[in-house]
Amino acid sequence: MRFARRGAPGSERPIVEIDGHPYLVPAEFGDLDGRFFAEGGLERLAGIDPSSLAAFDPESTERWAAPVSQPGKVVCIGLNYRDHAAETGAALPAEPVIFMKD
């Protein structure tokens, strides 16, 4: 199961891909946000028969949005590519640089 959100800013719709086919997440699930994940949204959605979901056109030109709405924190990994380290003038680290953004 993979997730995405598509649509104009402020009007994004959550999409779930099941067995390679994209579907609209039913409105009663709300958005793909902290509440969705904290309240068992994944488990409830996994129990739904895909044939009961509205298909989403995979050829849609709607804008791609962040997959999770209003994340609390984002974990980042920096200097994880040799070229990235080189372009910043930094030495290649022995371990990836991990940092968070709120």
Secondary structure, DSSP 8 states (H G I E B T S, - for coil): -EEEEESSTT--EEEEEETTEEEE--GGG--SSHHHHHTTHHHHHHTS-GGGS-B--TT----EE-SSSS-S-EEEEES-SHHHHHHHT----SS-EEEEE-
